[in-house]
């Protein structure tokens, strides 16, 4: 009987073992037992998000790129593309900031690399030199948009992430800036991606080494990029238990590596050791010499700059500030801190506060998420108001300075049998791009406007002297016909004042380009191109 009982137990134990083996086999074969994350990865992810969302964002930013055909500020060319063109093709013009070593070569090196590859492939046409860098910047901005969506999905949920993502994509100022080759654009991109790795409460992607490396890179590209990160880094340091380890193993090594990289790059291109970050901060912050390019009252960012940049997002931002959980207070502190610091500097521009705009979108998203009755009208209002402003500023406002460069390209490539042309741009200095948008060693000149670095009183640059008495300046500058350029480019507002010179020197207006509906100062509504004609062929319009 004992033997039979033992055999029975062995029999049922064997059945149980075989049952377990079968279940294991089923578990290995069936996708039903996979975790949700692995199942999602099998469907296809990119940058940790749904591939269709990523491709949509990239496609949108590419469309964004081609729908921005206007100029914003000179720095989008003169601190990036013009420098890159000079680095690769050995001709062009470098502004005084490069001779004084206030700017570093790290950011232009990105575009110089693109130019060099195009040159080696024999594809360095002027159109590719213009658009490929902007498309590269658009791609980086798309990655930043995805990272903003990802961090909000981690901190909250997919629904909240969608509203923040919507606010980011339909922001008119983001649309206007995110595909431009501005250091502020790269600063904004690096800030968003760094925030993805920043140790916020609830984040699943926190990585101190990565976020600190991105902040250091942003500082190298534009030293004022450190301003928004001062409260964020201080908070990280305050909450860190092992403060000494954070300093010795992360802050100092990352800072040393990035600063060394910057020093080496600038040593190669300047030919001497230069700490451009110190020179930049000394000029713009300590000496406050940026006022040479204009100054505004201390409250300008609060009364004009910030409301204009936010646009119709402003009421949603204010509403969201009262709704957002306490853990987002650090983001609001960062926005206010940045506005206060920049308010202490006399020279103010809209683009300076662009890097904190994504922080504001978090609060706008909270506002939309909590709207119930008025949600659809609010979404329609937000989308349409931003879309109209984005399309106007991207396609209409201040487009003439780019259109006229296309005309100059035609002088180089479409008239090979004509005598060599020369161009004088008689407009406020740096109004147009330069050789990066011509890509031909055409003799060109523009009115210079370097600031006074010697401390002279009553200092006037070349552009100032010209606009005091344009006709007198032209008579002195061009004392003989042989020194006259073949083409003059002016704003319409200047035409009447120098008409006597144009007639006596046999110039004829050959092209007109619309520029803006809002002319101010020395900037006119249209741009005129004048060509010098032989006396026998003159046919004045």
One Martini backbone bead per residue (centre of mass of N, CA, C, O) as a GRO file, in nm:
protein
  541
    1UNK     BB    1   0.058   0.062  -0.020
    2UNK     BB    2   0.298   0.253  -0.005
    3UNK     BB    3   0.391   0.215  -0.296
    4UNK     BB    4   0.128   0.323  -0.428
    5UNK     BB    5   0.137   0.605  -0.299
    6UNK     BB    6   0.406   0.687  -0.420
    7UNK     BB    7   0.323   0.654  -0.718
    8UNK     BB    8   0.093   0.863  -0.712
    9UNK     BB    9   0.261   1.106  -0.638
   10UNK     BB   10   0.451   1.092  -0.881
   11UNK     BB   11   0.233   1.120  -1.099
   12UNK     BB   12   0.124   1.404  -1.010
   13UNK     BB   13   0.401   1.549  -1.022
   14UNK     BB   14   0.443   1.504  -1.324
   15UNK     BB   15   0.196   1.657  -1.422
   16UNK     BB   16   0.275   1.926  -1.295
   17UNK     BB   17   0.542   1.965  -1.447
   18UNK     BB   18   0.424   1.953  -1.735
   19UNK     BB   19   0.240   2.195  -1.696
   20UNK     BB   20   0.464   2.402  -1.648
   21UNK     BB   21   0.612   2.363  -1.916
   22UNK     BB   22   0.378   2.449  -2.096
   23UNK     BB   23   0.346   2.733  -1.979
   24UNK     BB   24   0.627   2.833  -2.058
   25UNK     BB   25   0.595   2.800  -2.357
   26UNK     BB   26   0.358   2.994  -2.388
   27UNK     BB   27   0.503   3.243  -2.272
   28UNK     BB   28   0.720   3.260  -2.499
   29UNK     BB   29   0.516   3.276  -2.752
   30UNK     BB   30   0.338   3.489  -2.627
   31UNK     BB   31   0.240   3.838  -2.639
   32UNK     BB   32   0.046   3.858  -2.388
   33UNK     BB   33   0.303   3.842  -2.169
   34UNK     BB   34   0.394   4.103  -2.231
   35UNK     BB   35   0.491   4.396  -2.164
   36UNK     BB   36   0.386   4.702  -2.251
   37UNK     BB   37   0.663   4.814  -2.332
   38UNK     BB   38   0.752   4.584  -2.525
   39UNK     BB   39   0.510   4.604  -2.712
   40UNK     BB   40   0.570   4.893  -2.803
   41UNK     BB   41   0.855   4.841  -2.918
   42UNK     BB   42   0.755   4.644  -3.144
   43UNK     BB   43   0.590   4.868  -3.299
   44UNK     BB   44   0.764   5.131  -3.270
   45UNK     BB   45   1.028   5.344  -3.182
   46UNK     BB   46   1.125   5.699  -3.122
   47UNK     BB   47   1.269   5.852  -2.871
   48UNK     BB   48   1.050   5.684  -2.686
   49UNK     BB   49   0.829   5.718  -2.910
   50UNK     BB   50   0.603   5.732  -3.126
   51UNK     BB   51   0.676   5.731  -3.458
   52UNK     BB   52   0.441   5.914  -3.561
   53UNK     BB   53   0.496   6.153  -3.376
   54UNK     BB   54   0.785   6.208  -3.470
   55UNK     BB   55   0.729   6.242  -3.775
   56UNK     BB   56   0.531   6.474  -3.743
   57UNK     BB   57   0.725   6.674  -3.608
   58UNK     BB   58   0.937   6.682  -3.831
   59UNK     BB   59   0.745   6.768  -4.060
   60UNK     BB   60   0.655   7.033  -3.928
   61UNK     BB   61   0.944   7.165  -3.907
   62UNK     BB   62   0.996   7.161  -4.209
   63UNK     BB   63   0.761   7.343  -4.282
   64UNK     BB   64   0.848   7.569  -4.100
   65UNK     BB   65   1.108   7.634  -4.250
   66UNK     BB   66   0.964   7.706  -4.537
   67UNK     BB   67   0.763   7.928  -4.376
   68UNK     BB   68   1.044   8.085  -4.326
   69UNK     BB   69   1.117   8.406  -4.519
   70UNK     BB   70   1.253   8.580  -4.292
   71UNK     BB   71   1.383   8.829  -4.096
   72UNK     BB   72   1.509   8.922  -3.773
   73UNK     BB   73   1.828   8.902  -3.705
   74UNK     BB   74   2.163   8.925  -3.772
   75UNK     BB   75   2.272   8.674  -3.599
   76UNK     BB   76   2.159   8.440  -3.792
   77UNK     BB   77   2.427   8.505  -3.974
   78UNK     BB   78   2.685   8.657  -3.832
   79UNK     BB   79   2.705   8.402  -3.597
   80UNK     BB   80   2.718   8.160  -3.830
   81UNK     BB   81   2.714   8.146  -4.153
   82UNK     BB   82   2.942   8.353  -4.209
   83UNK     BB   83   3.155   8.205  -4.047
   84UNK     BB   84   3.139   7.931  -4.190
   85UNK     BB   85   3.210   8.035  -4.472
   86UNK     BB   86   3.491   8.141  -4.392
   87UNK     BB   87   3.609   7.868  -4.290
   88UNK     BB   88   3.574   7.708  -4.574
   89UNK     BB   89   3.615   7.949  -4.822
   90UNK     BB   90   3.801   8.207  -4.743
   91UNK     BB   91   3.547   8.408  -4.754
   92UNK     BB   92   3.433   8.729  -4.631
   93UNK     BB   93   3.285   8.827  -4.307
   94UNK     BB   94   3.396   8.961  -3.995
   95UNK     BB   95   3.309   9.080  -3.717
   96UNK     BB   96   3.417   9.243  -3.437
   97UNK     BB   97   3.363   8.998  -3.240
   98UNK     BB   98   3.603   8.830  -3.369
   99UNK     BB   99   3.841   9.027  -3.330
  100UNK     BB  100   3.762   9.043  -3.005
  101UNK     BB  101   3.669   8.761  -2.894
  102UNK     BB  102   3.335   8.717  -2.814
  103UNK     BB  103   3.327   8.461  -2.995
  104UNK     BB  104   3.263   8.132  -3.071
  105UNK     BB  105   3.319   7.829  -3.281
  106UNK     BB  106   3.116   7.603  -3.203
  107UNK     BB  107   2.858   7.674  -3.361
  108UNK     BB  108   2.974   7.727  -3.654
  109UNK     BB  109   3.097   7.437  -3.682
  110UNK     BB  110   2.840   7.292  -3.759
  111UNK     BB  111   2.808   7.444  -4.040
  112UNK     BB  112   3.091   7.394  -4.147
  113UNK     BB  113   3.055   7.089  -4.173
  114UNK     BB  114   2.832   7.103  -4.381
  115UNK     BB  115   2.988   7.267  -4.594
  116UNK     BB  116   3.221   7.065  -4.631
  117UNK     BB  117   3.056   6.829  -4.734
  118UNK     BB  118   2.934   6.976  -4.978
  119UNK     BB  119   3.207   7.043  -5.106
  120UNK     BB  120   3.315   6.747  -5.138
  121UNK     BB  121   3.046   6.671  -5.316
  122UNK     BB  122   2.970   6.921  -5.506
  123UNK     BB  123   2.698   7.075  -5.335
  124UNK     BB  124   2.766   7.406  -5.303
  125UNK     BB  125   2.506   7.553  -5.323
  126UNK     BB  126   2.333   7.824  -5.224
  127UNK     BB  127   2.070   7.676  -5.137
  128UNK     BB  128   2.206   7.465  -4.952
  129UNK     BB  129   2.351   7.673  -4.767
  130UNK     BB  130   2.077   7.784  -4.658
  131UNK     BB  131   1.889   7.515  -4.586
  132UNK     BB  132   2.045   7.293  -4.431
  133UNK     BB  133   2.092   7.439  -4.158
  134UNK     BB  134   1.786   7.481  -4.106
  135UNK     BB  135   1.707   7.183  -4.108
  136UNK     BB  136   1.887   7.104  -3.873
  137UNK     BB  137   1.746   7.292  -3.669
  138UNK     BB  138   1.465   7.164  -3.703
  139UNK     BB  139   1.541   6.882  -3.598
  140UNK     BB  140   1.627   6.973  -3.314
  141UNK     BB  141   1.351   7.098  -3.240
  142UNK     BB  142   1.191   6.833  -3.262
  143UNK     BB  143   1.339   6.686  -3.036
  144UNK     BB  144   1.258   6.889  -2.817
  145UNK     BB  145   0.954   6.847  -2.838
  146UNK     BB  146   0.959   6.546  -2.759
  147UNK     BB  147   1.089   6.589  -2.477
  148UNK     BB  148   0.858   6.754  -2.362
  149UNK     BB  149   0.647   6.532  -2.388
  150UNK     BB  150   0.793   6.313  -2.221
  151UNK     BB  151   0.817   6.459  -1.946
  152UNK     BB  152   0.507   6.498  -1.911
  153UNK     BB  153   0.434   6.195  -1.915
  154UNK     BB  154   0.596   6.128  -1.660
  155UNK     BB  155   0.476   6.347  -1.458
  156UNK     BB  156   0.186   6.264  -1.562
  157UNK     BB  157   0.032   6.232  -1.871
  158UNK     BB  158  -0.079   6.204  -2.187
  159UNK     BB  159  -0.285   6.431  -2.178
  160UNK     BB  160  -0.100   6.655  -2.073
  161UNK     BB  161   0.118   6.627  -2.292
  162UNK     BB  162  -0.064   6.716  -2.530
  163UNK     BB  163  -0.114   7.009  -2.435
  164UNK     BB  164   0.177   7.101  -2.426
  165UNK     BB  165   0.242   7.025  -2.718
  166UNK     BB  166   0.036   7.213  -2.847
  167UNK     BB  167   0.150   7.478  -2.734
  168UNK     BB  168   0.429   7.449  -2.864
  169UNK     BB  169   0.343   7.422  -3.171
  170UNK     BB  170   0.147   7.702  -3.166
  171UNK     BB  171   0.373   7.891  -3.121
  172UNK     BB  172   0.470   8.171  -3.282
  173UNK     BB  173   0.766   8.211  -3.173
  174UNK     BB  174   0.866   7.928  -3.221
  175UNK     BB  175   0.812   7.926  -3.524
  176UNK     BB  176   0.995   8.182  -3.582
  177UNK     BB  177   1.279   8.051  -3.440
  178UNK     BB  178   1.342   7.722  -3.456
  179UNK     BB  179   1.490   7.754  -3.769
  180UNK     BB  180   1.706   7.935  -3.677
  181UNK     BB  181   2.059   8.045  -3.675
  182UNK     BB  182   2.056   8.069  -3.350
  183UNK     BB  183   2.178   8.064  -3.036
  184UNK     BB  184   1.896   8.073  -2.899
  185UNK     BB  185   1.790   7.814  -3.030
  186UNK     BB  186   2.004   7.620  -2.915
  187UNK     BB  187   1.950   7.692  -2.622
  188UNK     BB  188   1.657   7.588  -2.620
  189UNK     BB  189   1.712   7.296  -2.700
  190UNK     BB  190   1.908   7.227  -2.463
  191UNK     BB  191   1.708   7.296  -2.234
  192UNK     BB  192   1.493   7.082  -2.291
  193UNK     BB  193   1.676   6.830  -2.287
  194UNK     BB  194   1.785   6.881  -2.001
  195UNK     BB  195   1.506   6.863  -1.858
  196UNK     BB  196   1.467   6.557  -1.915
  197UNK     BB  197   1.729   6.496  -1.704
  198UNK     BB  198   1.616   6.634  -1.475
  199UNK     BB  199   1.550   6.616  -1.116
  200UNK     BB  200   1.239   6.565  -1.113
  201UNK     BB  201   0.956   6.496  -0.971
  202UNK     BB  202   0.881   6.184  -1.145
  203UNK     BB  203   1.119   6.124  -1.304
  204UNK     BB  204   1.264   5.860  -1.538
  205UNK     BB  205   1.529   6.038  -1.685
  206UNK     BB  206   1.735   6.096  -1.483
  207UNK     BB  207   2.062   6.274  -1.554
  208UNK     BB  208   2.321   6.453  -1.449
  209UNK     BB  209   2.534   6.430  -1.670
  210UNK     BB  210   2.355   6.513  -1.912
  211UNK     BB  211   2.240   6.785  -1.816
  212UNK     BB  212   2.516   6.922  -1.752
  213UNK     BB  213   2.634   6.895  -2.039
  214UNK     BB  214   2.416   7.066  -2.182
  215UNK     BB  215   2.459   7.323  -2.017
  216UNK     BB  216   2.758   7.359  -2.090
  217UNK     BB  217   2.712   7.383  -2.395
  218UNK     BB  218   2.529   7.631  -2.383
  219UNK     BB  219   2.745   7.813  -2.250
  220UNK     BB  220   2.948   7.802  -2.484
  221UNK     BB  221   2.760   7.920  -2.701
  222UNK     BB  222   2.592   8.086  -2.456
  223UNK     BB  223   2.657   8.224  -2.155
  224UNK     BB  224   2.352   8.316  -2.078
  225UNK     BB  225   2.237   8.017  -2.042
  226UNK     BB  226   2.283   8.008  -1.724
  227UNK     BB  227   2.050   8.171  -1.601
  228UNK     BB  228   1.808   7.957  -1.590
  229UNK     BB  229   2.004   7.739  -1.423
  230UNK     BB  230   2.057   7.847  -1.141
  231UNK     BB  231   1.799   7.747  -0.982
  232UNK     BB  232   1.817   7.448  -1.074
  233UNK     BB  233   2.102   7.377  -0.967
  234UNK     BB  234   2.057   7.468  -0.677
  235UNK     BB  235   1.833   7.265  -0.617
  236UNK     BB  236   1.998   7.013  -0.668
  237UNK     BB  237   2.213   7.072  -0.452
  238UNK     BB  238   2.019   7.097  -0.204
  239UNK     BB  239   1.894   6.792  -0.242
  240UNK     BB  240   2.161   6.671  -0.220
  241UNK     BB  241   2.334   6.457  -0.015
  242UNK     BB  242   2.608   6.438  -0.202
  243UNK     BB  243   2.768   6.720  -0.253
  244UNK     BB  244   3.068   6.653  -0.300
  245UNK     BB  245   3.024   6.449  -0.528
  246UNK     BB  246   2.884   6.644  -0.721
  247UNK     BB  247   3.129   6.828  -0.755
  248UNK     BB  248   3.370   6.617  -0.814
  249UNK     BB  249   3.198   6.412  -1.030
  250UNK     BB  250   3.042   6.655  -1.207
  251UNK     BB  251   3.086   6.958  -1.219
  252UNK     BB  252   3.397   6.968  -1.272
  253UNK     BB  253   3.438   6.764  -1.509
  254UNK     BB  254   3.230   6.886  -1.705
  255UNK     BB  255   3.345   7.172  -1.710
  256UNK     BB  256   3.631   7.096  -1.803
  257UNK     BB  257   3.566   6.954  -2.071
  258UNK     BB  258   3.403   7.184  -2.210
  259UNK     BB  259   3.614   7.411  -2.180
  260UNK     BB  260   3.840   7.265  -2.330
  261UNK     BB  261   3.694   7.238  -2.598
  262UNK     BB  262   3.659   7.541  -2.644
  263UNK     BB  263   3.960   7.621  -2.634
  264UNK     BB  264   4.054   7.444  -2.872
  265UNK     BB  265   3.873   7.554  -3.094
  266UNK     BB  266   3.966   7.858  -3.058
  267UNK     BB  267   4.267   7.805  -3.101
  268UNK     BB  268   4.249   7.714  -3.397
  269UNK     BB  269   4.093   7.986  -3.513
  270UNK     BB  270   4.254   8.223  -3.358
  271UNK     BB  271   4.564   8.131  -3.265
  272UNK     BB  272   4.471   8.153  -2.956
  273UNK     BB  273   4.417   8.180  -2.633
  274UNK     BB  274   4.055   8.179  -2.549
  275UNK     BB  275   3.797   8.326  -2.332
  276UNK     BB  276   3.495   8.401  -2.453
  277UNK     BB  277   3.303   8.398  -2.208
  278UNK     BB  278   3.438   8.632  -2.062
  279UNK     BB  279   3.420   8.846  -2.286
  280UNK     BB  280   3.114   8.841  -2.310
  281UNK     BB  281   3.041   8.914  -2.012
  282UNK     BB  282   3.204   9.173  -1.998
  283UNK     BB  283   3.056   9.330  -2.224
  284UNK     BB  284   2.736   9.267  -2.148
  285UNK     BB  285   2.755   9.290  -1.821
  286UNK     BB  286   2.987   9.452  -1.684
  287UNK     BB  287   2.993   9.693  -1.914
  288UNK     BB  288   2.727   9.727  -2.085
  289UNK     BB  289   2.779   9.764  -2.421
  290UNK     BB  290   2.499   9.679  -2.554
  291UNK     BB  291   2.371   9.974  -2.564
  292UNK     BB  292   2.469  10.046  -2.852
  293UNK     BB  293   2.203   9.860  -2.962
  294UNK     BB  294   2.025   9.945  -2.729
  295UNK     BB  295   1.756  10.055  -2.504
  296UNK     BB  296   1.560   9.979  -2.207
  297UNK     BB  297   1.352   9.957  -1.977
  298UNK     BB  298   1.327   9.756  -1.702
  299UNK     BB  299   1.006   9.669  -1.778
  300UNK     BB  300   0.992   9.550  -2.072
  301UNK     BB  301   0.945   9.242  -2.031
  302UNK     BB  302   0.671   9.280  -1.870
  303UNK     BB  303   0.521   9.494  -2.074
  304UNK     BB  304   0.631   9.348  -2.366
  305UNK     BB  305   0.811   9.099  -2.421
  306UNK     BB  306   0.654   8.861  -2.283
  307UNK     BB  307   0.368   8.909  -2.405
  308UNK     BB  308   0.464   8.886  -2.705
  309UNK     BB  309   0.582   8.598  -2.695
  310UNK     BB  310   0.318   8.459  -2.587
  311UNK     BB  311   0.063   8.601  -2.645
  312UNK     BB  312  -0.228   8.406  -2.635
  313UNK     BB  313  -0.098   8.240  -2.388
  314UNK     BB  314  -0.111   8.424  -2.135
  315UNK     BB  315  -0.384   8.347  -1.989
  316UNK     BB  316  -0.301   8.045  -1.961
  317UNK     BB  317  -0.052   8.088  -1.792
  318UNK     BB  318  -0.185   8.227  -1.550
  319UNK     BB  319  -0.387   8.001  -1.491
  320UNK     BB  320  -0.168   7.769  -1.457
  321UNK     BB  321  -0.019   7.886  -1.204
  322UNK     BB  322  -0.274   7.807  -1.010
  323UNK     BB  323  -0.278   7.479  -1.089
  324UNK     BB  324  -0.011   7.386  -1.048
  325UNK     BB  325   0.193   7.207  -0.894
  326UNK     BB  326   0.452   7.243  -0.673
  327UNK     BB  327   0.686   7.108  -0.853
  328UNK     BB  328   0.658   7.369  -1.069
  329UNK     BB  329   0.782   7.615  -0.922
  330UNK     BB  330   1.071   7.613  -1.044
  331UNK     BB  331   0.980   7.707  -1.328
  332UNK     BB  332   0.863   7.980  -1.241
  333UNK     BB  333   1.120   8.086  -1.110
  334UNK     BB  334   1.290   8.076  -1.370
  335UNK     BB  335   1.129   8.280  -1.531
  336UNK     BB  336   1.149   8.521  -1.332
  337UNK     BB  337   1.454   8.528  -1.306
  338UNK     BB  338   1.517   8.583  -1.604
  339UNK     BB  339   1.361   8.850  -1.626
  340UNK     BB  340   1.518   9.000  -1.403
  341UNK     BB  341   1.806   8.981  -1.513
  342UNK     BB  342   1.748   9.107  -1.797
  343UNK     BB  343   1.634   9.379  -1.673
  344UNK     BB  344   1.930   9.481  -1.579
  345UNK     BB  345   1.968   9.508  -1.878
  346UNK     BB  346   1.956   9.741  -2.126
  347UNK     BB  347   1.974   9.526  -2.340
  348UNK     BB  348   1.685   9.424  -2.534
  349UNK     BB  349   1.526   9.107  -2.637
  350UNK     BB  350   1.313   8.868  -2.729
  351UNK     BB  351   1.522   8.620  -2.768
  352UNK     BB  352   1.640   8.599  -2.475
  353UNK     BB  353   1.354   8.447  -2.364
  354UNK     BB  354   1.308   8.184  -2.533
  355UNK     BB  355   1.417   7.942  -2.342
  356UNK     BB  356   1.146   7.980  -2.137
  357UNK     BB  357   0.892   7.912  -2.307
  358UNK     BB  358   0.852   7.601  -2.248
  359UNK     BB  359   0.780   7.643  -1.948
  360UNK     BB  360   0.510   7.790  -2.008
  361UNK     BB  361   0.366   7.546  -2.151
  362UNK     BB  362   0.302   7.388  -1.895
  363UNK     BB  363   0.084   7.592  -1.788
  364UNK     BB  364  -0.094   7.595  -2.038
  365UNK     BB  365  -0.165   7.293  -2.026
  366UNK     BB  366  -0.313   7.305  -1.753
  367UNK     BB  367  -0.536   7.491  -1.842
  368UNK     BB  368  -0.657   7.313  -2.070
  369UNK     BB  369  -0.714   7.059  -1.891
  370UNK     BB  370  -0.930   7.231  -1.699
  371UNK     BB  371  -1.108   7.277  -1.919
  372UNK     BB  372  -1.454   7.252  -2.024
  373UNK     BB  373  -1.663   7.441  -2.172
  374UNK     BB  374  -1.414   7.626  -2.327
  375UNK     BB  375  -1.215   7.444  -2.489
  376UNK     BB  376  -1.276   7.470  -2.797
  377UNK     BB  377  -1.259   7.780  -2.822
  378UNK     BB  378  -0.971   7.798  -2.706
  379UNK     BB  379  -0.828   7.627  -2.921
  380UNK     BB  380  -0.912   7.793  -3.166
  381UNK     BB  381  -0.790   8.061  -3.073
  382UNK     BB  382  -0.497   7.967  -3.034
  383UNK     BB  383  -0.446   7.860  -3.320
  384UNK     BB  384  -0.535   8.100  -3.506
  385UNK     BB  385  -0.370   8.333  -3.380
  386UNK     BB  386  -0.089   8.193  -3.422
  387UNK     BB  387  -0.103   8.128  -3.724
  388UNK     BB  388  -0.130   8.416  -3.835
  389UNK     BB  389   0.130   8.527  -3.704
  390UNK     BB  390   0.329   8.317  -3.820
  391UNK     BB  391   0.272   8.372  -4.124
  392UNK     BB  392   0.336   8.672  -4.128
  393UNK     BB  393   0.629   8.662  -4.004
  394UNK     BB  394   0.731   8.430  -4.212
  395UNK     BB  395   0.621   8.573  -4.510
  396UNK     BB  396   0.628   8.906  -4.472
  397UNK     BB  397   0.789   9.016  -4.238
  398UNK     BB  398   1.098   9.097  -4.335
  399UNK     BB  399   1.177   8.988  -4.656
  400UNK     BB  400   1.358   9.179  -4.837
  401UNK     BB  401   1.656   9.097  -4.742
  402UNK     BB  402   1.630   8.817  -4.894
  403UNK     BB  403   1.531   8.887  -5.180
  404UNK     BB  404   1.781   9.063  -5.257
  405UNK     BB  405   1.986   8.824  -5.249
  406UNK     BB  406   1.868   8.677  -5.492
  407UNK     BB  407   1.937   8.904  -5.689
  408UNK     BB  408   2.245   8.890  -5.647
  409UNK     BB  409   2.283   8.605  -5.749
  410UNK     BB  410   2.205   8.676  -6.046
  411UNK     BB  411   2.455   8.852  -6.100
  412UNK     BB  412   2.653   8.601  -6.087
  413UNK     BB  413   2.496   8.351  -6.265
  414UNK     BB  414   2.322   8.507  -6.520
  415UNK     BB  415   2.588   8.718  -6.607
  416UNK     BB  416   2.879   8.628  -6.750
  417UNK     BB  417   2.914   8.866  -6.984
  418UNK     BB  418   2.933   9.073  -6.788
  419UNK     BB  419   3.048   9.294  -6.604
  420UNK     BB  420   3.159   9.330  -6.309
  421UNK     BB  421   3.016   9.341  -6.006
  422UNK     BB  422   2.902   9.581  -5.750
  423UNK     BB  423   2.816   9.626  -5.396
  424UNK     BB  424   2.606   9.862  -5.207
  425UNK     BB  425   2.483   9.865  -4.871
  426UNK     BB  426   2.253  10.134  -4.784
  427UNK     BB  427   2.213  10.030  -4.469
  428UNK     BB  428   2.166   9.920  -4.193
  429UNK     BB  429   2.367   9.735  -4.037
  430UNK     BB  430   2.310   9.402  -4.106
  431UNK     BB  431   2.037   9.369  -4.276
  432UNK     BB  432   2.190   9.149  -4.431
  433UNK     BB  433   2.317   8.916  -4.560
  434UNK     BB  434   2.587   8.757  -4.729
  435UNK     BB  435   2.791   8.518  -4.856
  436UNK     BB  436   2.596   8.281  -4.769
  437UNK     BB  437   2.376   8.413  -5.002
  438UNK     BB  438   2.592   8.390  -5.264
  439UNK     BB  439   2.859   8.231  -5.320
  440UNK     BB  440   3.051   8.483  -5.416
  441UNK     BB  441   3.329   8.701  -5.497
  442UNK     BB  442   3.171   8.964  -5.458
  443UNK     BB  443   3.186   9.292  -5.444
  444UNK     BB  444   3.124   9.412  -5.111
  445UNK     BB  445   2.928   9.655  -4.915
  446UNK     BB  446   2.891   9.815  -4.589
  447UNK     BB  447   2.782   9.969  -4.315
  448UNK     BB  448   2.947  10.042  -4.035
  449UNK     BB  449   2.906   9.934  -3.654
  450UNK     BB  450   3.113   9.963  -3.434
  451UNK     BB  451   3.193   9.989  -3.127
  452UNK     BB  452   3.320  10.162  -2.859
  453UNK     BB  453   3.645  10.058  -2.703
  454UNK     BB  454   3.794  10.353  -2.600
  455UNK     BB  455   3.601  10.592  -2.467
  456UNK     BB  456   3.472  10.786  -2.646
  457UNK     BB  457   3.327  11.078  -2.708
  458UNK     BB  458   3.100  11.108  -2.947
  459UNK     BB  459   3.053  10.845  -3.096
  460UNK     BB  460   3.083  10.747  -3.451
  461UNK     BB  461   2.985  10.563  -3.695
  462UNK     BB  462   2.944  10.514  -4.024
  463UNK     BB  463   2.633  10.505  -4.020
  464UNK     BB  464   2.589  10.766  -3.861
  465UNK     BB  465   2.731  10.959  -4.058
  466UNK     BB  466   2.559  10.899  -4.304
  467UNK     BB  467   2.267  10.980  -4.172
  468UNK     BB  468   2.327  11.282  -4.125
  469UNK     BB  469   2.461  11.304  -4.448
  470UNK     BB  470   2.436  11.135  -4.727
  471UNK     BB  471   2.523  11.325  -4.960
  472UNK     BB  472   2.793  11.415  -4.843
  473UNK     BB  473   2.917  11.133  -4.807
  474UNK     BB  474   2.908  11.048  -5.111
  475UNK     BB  475   3.084  11.277  -5.226
  476UNK     BB  476   3.340  11.192  -5.058
  477UNK     BB  477   3.361  10.882  -5.126
  478UNK     BB  478   3.280  10.950  -5.449
  479UNK     BB  479   3.504  11.134  -5.636
  480UNK     BB  480   3.484  10.905  -5.859
  481UNK     BB  481   3.361  10.696  -6.101
  482UNK     BB  482   3.557  10.445  -6.049
  483UNK     BB  483   3.432  10.397  -5.740
  484UNK     BB  484   3.167  10.305  -5.833
  485UNK     BB  485   2.914  10.109  -5.802
  486UNK     BB  486   2.684   9.916  -5.983
  487UNK     BB  487   2.528   9.873  -5.700
  488UNK     BB  488   2.240   9.977  -5.512
  489UNK     BB  489   2.112   9.941  -5.169
  490UNK     BB  490   1.788  10.053  -5.052
  491UNK     BB  491   1.573  10.224  -4.880
  492UNK     BB  492   1.297  10.408  -4.959
  493UNK     BB  493   1.353  10.644  -4.747
  494UNK     BB  494   1.631  10.741  -4.911
  495UNK     BB  495   1.578  10.834  -5.204
  496UNK     BB  496   1.514  11.141  -5.186
  497UNK     BB  497   1.784  11.230  -5.041
  498UNK     BB  498   1.970  11.090  -5.300
  499UNK     BB  499   1.873  11.178  -5.590
  500UNK     BB  500   2.106  11.353  -5.694
  501UNK     BB  501   2.317  11.127  -5.700
  502UNK     BB  502   2.166  10.927  -5.887
  503UNK     BB  503   2.156  11.113  -6.133
  504UNK     BB  504   2.462  11.201  -6.162
  505UNK     BB  505   2.548  10.869  -6.162
  506UNK     BB  506   2.346  10.690  -6.338
  507UNK     BB  507   2.098  10.573  -6.178
  508UNK     BB  508   1.879  10.283  -6.189
  509UNK     BB  509   1.586  10.142  -6.126
  510UNK     BB  510   1.547   9.763  -6.122
  511UNK     BB  511   1.429   9.703  -5.820
  512UNK     BB  512   1.156   9.574  -5.606
  513UNK     BB  513   1.103   9.519  -5.243
  514UNK     BB  514   0.932   9.396  -5.007
  515UNK     BB  515   0.931   9.426  -4.635
  516UNK     BB  516   0.715   9.627  -4.471
  517UNK     BB  517   0.434   9.762  -4.281
  518UNK     BB  518   0.659   9.864  -4.039
  519UNK     BB  519   0.814  10.130  -4.053
  520UNK     BB  520   1.139  10.241  -3.910
  521UNK     BB  521   1.336  10.480  -3.926
  522UNK     BB  522   1.572  10.347  -4.163
  523UNK     BB  523   1.325  10.164  -4.229
  524UNK     BB  524   1.155  10.054  -4.496
  525UNK     BB  525   0.902   9.911  -4.695
  526UNK     BB  526   1.130   9.912  -4.918
  527UNK     BB  527   1.351   9.782  -5.172
  528UNK     BB  528   1.616   9.920  -5.364
  529UNK     BB  529   1.757   9.879  -5.693
  530UNK     BB  530   2.058  10.015  -5.826
  531UNK     BB  531   2.184  10.085  -6.158
  532UNK     BB  532   2.456  10.152  -6.351
  533UNK     BB  533   2.455  10.352  -6.639
  534UNK     BB  534   2.493  10.440  -6.937
  535UNK     BB  535   2.419  10.730  -7.089
  536UNK     BB  536   2.289  10.597  -7.354
  537UNK     BB  537   2.095  10.380  -7.161
  538UNK     BB  538   1.928  10.568  -7.006
  539UNK     BB  539   1.603  10.484  -6.820
  540UNK     BB  540   1.427  10.647  -6.624
  541UNK     BB  541   1.159  10.583  -6.380
   0.00000   0.00000   0.00000
